[in-house]
Amino acid sequence: MSDKVDRRQRVAFADDSSDENLRGSIIKGKQALAVKENDFKWDNPSLSLIASALRIMTDQNNIMMKQNELILRELEARPATVKSNRT
């Protein structure tokens, strides 16, 4: 994942610059995560198990950041609404 830059510059994921690429990356990430979660076994508590769990959580967080980026892009693309003071 590339660097997340200042919010005012609006460039968050240079690897996934288009919305379609970002959506594809989210789908692929969820599929890979499902495989990791299915292979995860709690029967042997070891350091490698803990490291595997941390990798799964990191992958989950990366997917959520990409989803949040898509939501932000969609909200910014909407026209601004005018609030009226009706009484």
Secondary structure, DSSP 8 states (H G I E B T S, - for coil): ------GGGT---GGG-SHHHHHHHHHHHHHHHHHHHHH--SSS-SHHHHHHHHHHHHHHHHHHHHHHHHHHHHHHHS---------
